[in-house]
Amino acid sequence: MSVPILVIGSSNTDMMVKARRLPKAGETVMGKSFLMNPGGKGANQAVTASRLGGSVKFISKVGNDIFGKQAIKQFEREKIDTSFIFTDTDSPSGVALINVDQNGENSIMVAPGANDNLSIEDVDKALDNIEAPYIVLLQLEIPLNTVEYAIEYCSSKKLQIILNPAPAVELNESILKSLSFITPNESEAELLTGIKITDIASAKKAAERIYLKGVPNVVITLGVRGAYIHNNEVSKLIPAPLVTAKDTTAAGDCFNGSLAVALSEGMPVEEAVSFACKSASIAVTRIGAQSSLPYRKEVNEIRLSVGIQSTSK
């Protein structure tokens, strides 16, 4: 039987315009299509985990508006426990404005709204009802002091904690020692280490440096190349399936939600990361955030056709 998953994070409504290219500063570019879709890093990860078969509770905060009410109904349809989604009567629900070019690359601007008011007190109310075993998944679209409190609290209860350090911010290194996994992308890993990732060798160096800060499992996501894992047993690139990307908006969120599910089922780390790479490779072939997230049957049907580059420790 799998371990339940607790996601603590943001919920937004995404408003996306797809165009031939992204605008430069001060420039207007005519778009080709518009899509409004539920999003937010926390919500995307929670929906991913639920669609892949995880038992998911979600701690978040939405506004007392149409976007917030629609979000809660959508989570319930996705079979997510919404007992600890709080409603903010003062601030609107979070929104994200997303531009996507013809190659699937994006630029995103977020107005966090109620997400900025997810407080330590809110999280404390929810965590009082949580006991081990649980896998806890967090990101950084809610206040950093709330994230830090949640990590310390969950660590004290011996829960397995995954931190997706996105969007990139400076982190208190003492927090890193309480994590089980950290999952930065290239730019986030550079902020954590000062090492610019340009190839597999630099990814390995960055992963080693984060590991020495006290995180037992480091997973650096590398887009089309896959993900580099480093722990006390292995240092290895896990490849991603080769696909044609249409929209990379929720790829990282899909990866993290999938990783949580794989670990909740007891998969070894390499297998769990490979599962997450497969899942994210499906998401990038579709438009939108939550609308792009796959179901378990789709991930199970993927077969990797590329080799694994590795460096033995």
Secondary structure, DSSP 8 states (H G I E B T S, - for coil): ----EEEE---EEEEEEEESS---TT----EEEEEEEEE-HHHHHHHHHHHTT--EEEEEEEESSHHHHHHHHHHHHTT-B-TTEEEESSS--EEEEEEE-TTS-EEEEEE-GGGGG--HHHHHHHHTT--SS-EEEE-SSS-HHHHHHHHHHHHHTT-EEEE---S-----HHHHTT-SEE--BHHHHHHHHS----SHHHHHHHHHHHHHTT-SEEEEE-GGG-EEEESSS-EEEE-------S--TTHHHHHHHHHHHHHHTT--HHHHHHHHHHHHHHHTTSSSSGGG---HHHHHT----S---EE--
